[in-house]
Every structure is written in C-alpha cells, then in structure tokens.
Amino acid sequence: MRRSMSVVGLCLVAMLLPLDARAQSGNPMHDSLAARAEGEQRAEMFRFIGSTGAGCQAVIALYFAGMDGGRTAYWDSRCREGATYRTSLPAQRTARPSLTQCGAAIGGIAAGPCFQPLGTAAAATAQTSGGRGTQVAGAANQAPPPPGSRFGAVYATDAPLAAWGFANGNPDRLAVNTSSVRSCQAMAGPVPCKFVEEIVNRCAALVQAVTRHPRAVAMTSDLSTIVLNRNFVGTGATQQEAERTAMADCQGVRGVVCRPAASSC
C-alpha cells in the first residue's frame, strides 16, 4: 500500500532541499541524497521509512533505480528483517517523497520490482550487481504483467559468498520477493542479499558457478567450503528447459563447478 510522508517525515525534505554544487539531474532532493556518503544515505532512508509508520529494523542496502520521464527519482531500501521499499523523490521542490512496498499489487513504477534499473523488470535477463542503477527516461510507460500472472524472484549475495534465495510460481508478487530474500538472508547472515532477477510466467532455474574454498578439504553443502564465481538464472517453458539454459550458460565459465541450486515453475 502506498503511503504519503507524515509530518515527522518532512524533516527529510528539509535536509535534502539544499542543492549540492555538483547537482546536474534537475531533481534537488535526489542530488542532495546522492551527494551523501553511503552510511548517511541509509540513515536518512531509515528515518524516512520510520516516519511513515512502515516497519524497518535498519536499512542494510540502498539502491538508486533511476529516474522516470518526469525526473522523479526512485531509491530502493532493504531492511534487516527482509522488507523492501521504494522511495519516490519528485523533482519539484515543494513536492513530498512517498513510500511504497516493493512488488505491491498497485503502484506501477513506484512499487518496483526493486533493486534493478527502471525499465528492466518483467523481461530482464541482465543481472544487477548492486550500486546505483541507470537513469531510463520514459520507463513509466512499461506495460504491467497481464492479470493472473505468476511471479518468481531470485536473490543472492555477491561473490565470494554463495548464499541464495529462490521462489517461483506465486501470483502474489510481494510475497514471492519476500520469501526469496528471507531465504537468502537466513543463509547469508549479516551479509546483505541483493536482487538478481524477477521471473514472470516462466519456469526458472538457478545454477551457481563455484570453486572449492582454499581452506576446505572438499566442497560440500556448507557455504564455508564454497567460493562463488557467478550466479546464472535460466528460464523456459518447462523446468527442464530452464535448467538446461542455466547450466549451459554456467558451463561457458572455465575452471568452475556448475552447481544446480534451485528450479521450479
């Protein structure tokens, strides 16, 4: 459900209004936030999320997803307990930021899917690697998935940790993202999990390219014995097709073991 900023949240606007000397985007709030150190950015978003009444223990990851054609900037936040939110920062100085849960049934571009550049949501095959996204003008015109769609989501940690979360085939977009990121975070502990890919109306498979940890006698299911090289997500009309696609991509990497992690339709 989309929330507008409370009176307490007006503090964020006051703190973001001064223009940074290097601002170039035409969005003062975004420019001021972008100019801050990463720790300060997370702290600002944590205060803003709390001011709306939304639950968040701490912001552990922040991602600039881009700007739409009206220069509204979208920043995604992941909380320690797994909740994910998208903050919309309008370009107008007198406008107020707003908060939306990532993957909400309504909200369009303001609801995600989060942690990937705008305009790559439904059919994206490129993985994101954290950091800040690309500004894509006109991404607000992206067509929504058809009614009755089934969603999946893949989350993972950056190499070398091979933690992952995978869920697919759920009509509830928010639930499938929450399930996936929580599974990943339970495996990863304090290391933040990041969005890898969304699946829409497809079977999918996750294959990991891994090597043995130099201090391990052998590779086992224990993550301490594995070093991640890269994650590969394959999709297809059937589970077998998705598995073959992901495995074929992985086998193009030399010197690794291609380990199937999960697959479903």
C-alpha positions as CSV (number, residue, x, y, z in Angstrom):
1,M,0.0,0.0,0.0
2,R,1.4,3.4,-0.9
3,R,2.0,5.9,1.9
4,S,2.5,9.6,1.8
5,M,5.0,11.2,4.1
6,S,3.9,12.1,7.6
7,V,4.7,15.4,9.4
8,V,7.8,13.8,11.0
9,G,9.0,12.8,7.6
10,L,9.0,16.4,6.5
11,C,12.4,16.6,8.2
12,L,13.8,14.6,5.2
13,V,12.6,17.2,2.8
14,A,14.2,20.0,4.9
15,M,17.5,18.1,4.9
16,L,17.5,17.3,1.2
17,L,16.5,20.7,-0.2
18,P,19.9,22.4,-0.2
19,L,21.4,21.9,-3.7
20,D,24.8,20.3,-3.9
21,A,27.2,22.4,-6.0
22,R,27.6,19.5,-8.4
23,A,23.9,18.8,-8.9
24,Q,23.0,18.1,-12.5
25,S,19.9,15.9,-12.6
26,G,17.2,18.6,-12.2
27,N,15.9,16.8,-9.0
28,P,17.2,18.7,-5.9
29,M,16.2,16.0,-3.3
30,H,17.9,13.3,-5.3
31,D,21.0,15.3,-5.9
32,S,21.4,16.1,-2.2
33,L,20.9,12.5,-1.2
34,A,23.2,11.2,-3.9
35,A,26.0,13.5,-2.7
36,R,26.0,11.9,0.8
37,A,28.1,9.1,2.0
38,E,26.5,5.6,1.8
39,G,26.1,5.4,5.6
40,E,24.4,8.7,5.7
41,Q,22.1,7.7,2.8
42,R,21.0,4.6,4.7
43,A,20.4,6.6,7.9
44,E,18.2,9.1,6.0
45,M,16.1,6.4,4.4
46,F,15.7,4.6,7.7
47,R,14.4,7.8,9.4
48,F,12.1,8.4,6.4
49,I,10.7,4.9,6.4
50,G,10.1,5.1,10.1
51,S,8.3,8.4,9.8
52,T,5.7,6.8,7.5
53,G,4.8,4.1,10.1
54,A,6.3,1.3,8.0
55,G,8.3,-1.3,9.8
56,C,12.1,-1.4,9.4
57,Q,14.7,-2.5,11.9
58,A,17.6,-1.0,9.9
59,V,18.3,-0.2,6.3
60,I,21.1,-2.6,5.2
61,A,21.1,-1.9,1.5
62,L,20.2,1.1,-0.7
63,Y,19.9,1.2,-4.5
64,F,19.2,4.1,-6.9
65,A,17.0,2.5,-9.6
66,G,16.8,5.6,-11.9
67,M,14.5,8.4,-12.9
68,D,11.3,8.4,-14.9
69,G,10.4,10.8,-17.7
70,G,9.3,13.4,-15.1
71,R,12.6,13.3,-13.3
72,T,11.1,11.6,-10.3
73,A,14.0,9.6,-8.7
74,Y,13.4,6.1,-7.2
75,W,15.5,4.7,-4.4
76,D,15.1,1.2,-3.1
77,S,15.8,0.2,0.5
78,R,16.1,-3.3,2.1
79,C,15.6,-3.6,5.8
80,R,17.3,-6.1,8.1
81,E,14.3,-8.2,8.5
82,G,13.8,-8.6,4.7
83,A,11.2,-5.9,4.0
84,T,11.9,-3.9,0.8
85,Y,10.6,-0.4,0.0
86,R,10.8,2.1,-2.9
87,T,11.0,5.8,-2.1
88,S,9.9,8.2,-4.8
89,L,11.6,11.6,-4.8
90,P,9.7,14.1,-7.0
91,A,11.7,16.7,-8.9
92,Q,9.5,19.6,-7.7
93,R,11.0,21.4,-4.6
94,T,7.6,21.6,-2.9
95,A,6.6,18.0,-3.5
96,R,6.7,15.3,-0.9
97,P,8.5,12.0,-1.1
98,S,6.3,8.9,-0.9
99,L,6.9,5.3,0.1
100,T,5.7,2.1,-1.5
101,Q,6.3,-1.6,-0.7
102,C,8.3,-3.2,-3.4
103,G,6.2,-5.5,-5.6
104,A,2.9,-4.2,-4.3
105,A,-0.1,-5.1,-6.4
106,I,-0.7,-1.4,-7.3
107,G,1.7,1.4,-7.6
108,G,3.2,0.8,-11.1
109,I,6.8,2.0,-11.4
110,A,6.7,3.3,-7.8
111,A,6.1,-0.3,-6.5
112,G,9.1,-1.9,-8.2
113,P,10.2,-4.6,-8.8
114,C,13.1,-3.2,-6.9
115,F,16.9,-3.4,-6.9
116,Q,17.2,-3.3,-10.6
117,P,17.3,-0.4,-13.1
118,L,13.9,1.0,-14.1
119,G,12.5,-0.5,-17.3
120,T,14.1,-4.0,-16.9
121,A,11.5,-5.5,-14.6
122,A,9.5,-8.2,-16.4
123,A,11.7,-9.4,-19.3
124,A,15.1,-8.6,-17.9
125,T,17.9,-11.1,-18.3
126,A,20.8,-9.0,-17.2
127,Q,21.8,-9.4,-13.6
128,T,22.4,-6.4,-11.3
129,S,25.5,-6.3,-9.2
130,G,24.5,-3.6,-6.6
131,G,25.5,0.0,-6.6
132,R,23.4,2.6,-8.5
133,G,21.1,1.9,-11.4
134,T,20.9,3.6,-14.8
135,Q,18.5,6.5,-15.5
136,V,16.0,5.5,-18.0
137,A,13.7,8.2,-19.4
138,G,10.2,7.1,-20.2
139,A,10.3,3.9,-18.1
140,A,7.0,4.7,-16.6
141,N,5.4,3.5,-19.8
142,Q,6.4,0.0,-19.2
143,A,3.4,-2.4,-19.6
144,P,2.3,-4.2,-16.4
145,P,2.2,-8.0,-16.4
146,P,-1.2,-9.4,-17.5
147,P,-3.9,-10.4,-14.9
148,G,-3.4,-13.8,-13.4
149,S,0.4,-13.7,-13.8
150,R,2.8,-15.9,-11.8
151,F,5.9,-14.3,-10.3
152,G,9.3,-15.6,-9.2
153,A,12.3,-13.9,-7.7
154,V,16.0,-14.7,-7.2
155,Y,18.2,-13.0,-4.6
156,A,21.8,-13.7,-3.8
157,T,24.9,-12.4,-2.1
158,D,27.9,-11.0,-4.0
159,A,30.8,-13.3,-4.6
160,P,32.5,-15.0,-2.8
161,L,29.6,-16.0,-0.6
162,A,27.2,-18.4,-2.3
163,A,24.0,-17.6,-0.4
164,W,20.8,-17.5,-2.5
165,G,17.1,-17.3,-2.3
166,F,14.7,-18.6,-4.9
167,A,10.9,-18.7,-5.2
168,N,8.6,-19.0,-8.3
169,G,5.0,-19.6,-9.4
170,N,3.3,-17.3,-6.9
171,P,0.5,-14.9,-8.0
172,D,1.5,-12.6,-5.1
173,R,4.4,-10.5,-6.4
174,L,5.3,-9.1,-3.0
175,A,5.1,-12.5,-1.2
176,V,7.4,-14.2,-3.7
177,N,10.0,-11.5,-3.3
178,T,9.7,-11.5,0.5
179,S,10.1,-15.3,0.6
180,S,13.1,-15.3,-1.7
181,V,15.0,-12.5,0.1
182,R,14.3,-14.0,3.5
183,S,15.5,-17.4,2.5
184,C,18.7,-15.8,1.2
185,Q,19.2,-13.7,4.2
186,A,18.7,-16.7,6.5
187,M,21.6,-18.4,4.7
188,A,23.7,-15.2,4.4
189,G,23.5,-13.9,8.0
190,P,24.8,-10.3,8.2
191,V,25.9,-10.2,4.6
192,P,23.2,-8.4,2.5
193,C,21.4,-10.3,-0.2
194,K,20.7,-8.4,-3.5
195,F,18.1,-8.7,-6.1
196,V,19.2,-10.8,-9.1
197,E,16.2,-11.4,-11.3
198,E,12.4,-11.4,-11.5
199,I,10.6,-14.2,-13.3
200,V,7.1,-13.7,-14.8
201,N,5.1,-16.5,-16.2
202,R,8.1,-18.8,-16.8
203,C,9.8,-21.7,-15.3
204,A,13.2,-20.8,-13.9
205,A,16.4,-22.4,-12.6
206,L,19.4,-21.1,-10.6
207,V,22.8,-22.6,-11.2
208,Q,25.9,-21.4,-9.4
209,A,29.5,-21.4,-10.7
210,V,31.6,-22.3,-7.7
211,T,35.1,-23.5,-6.7
212,R,36.4,-25.1,-3.6
213,H,37.4,-22.7,-0.8
214,P,41.2,-22.9,-0.4
215,R,40.9,-23.8,3.3
216,A,38.3,-26.5,2.7
217,V,39.2,-30.2,2.2
218,A,36.3,-30.7,-0.2
219,M,33.2,-28.8,-1.4
220,T,30.0,-29.7,0.5
221,S,26.6,-28.0,1.0
222,D,28.3,-25.9,3.7
223,L,28.8,-22.4,2.3
224,S,32.2,-22.2,4.1
225,T,33.6,-24.8,1.7
226,I,32.4,-22.9,-1.4
227,V,33.6,-19.8,-3.3
228,L,31.0,-18.3,-5.6
229,N,32.1,-17.1,-9.0
230,R,28.8,-16.2,-10.5
231,N,25.0,-17.0,-10.5
232,F,23.2,-18.0,-13.6
233,V,19.4,-17.8,-14.0
234,G,17.8,-19.7,-16.8
235,T,14.1,-19.5,-17.9
236,G,12.0,-21.6,-20.1
237,A,8.6,-23.1,-20.9
238,T,9.4,-26.1,-18.8
239,Q,11.6,-26.7,-15.7
240,Q,14.0,-28.9,-17.8
241,E,14.4,-26.2,-20.4
242,A,15.2,-23.6,-17.7
243,E,17.7,-26.0,-16.1
244,R,19.4,-26.6,-19.4
245,T,19.7,-22.9,-20.2
246,A,21.2,-22.0,-16.8
247,M,23.6,-25.0,-16.9
248,A,24.7,-24.1,-20.5
249,D,25.5,-20.5,-19.5
250,C,27.4,-21.7,-16.5
251,Q,29.5,-24.2,-18.4
252,G,30.9,-21.4,-20.5
253,V,33.0,-20.4,-17.5
254,R,36.3,-22.2,-17.2
255,G,37.6,-23.7,-14.0
256,V,34.4,-23.8,-12.1
257,V,31.9,-26.4,-10.9
258,C,28.3,-25.7,-12.1
259,R,26.1,-26.5,-9.1
260,P,22.3,-26.5,-9.6
261,A,20.8,-24.6,-6.7
262,A,17.0,-24.5,-7.4
263,S,14.4,-24.7,-10.1
264,S,10.6,-24.6,-10.4
265,C,7.7,-23.4,-12.4
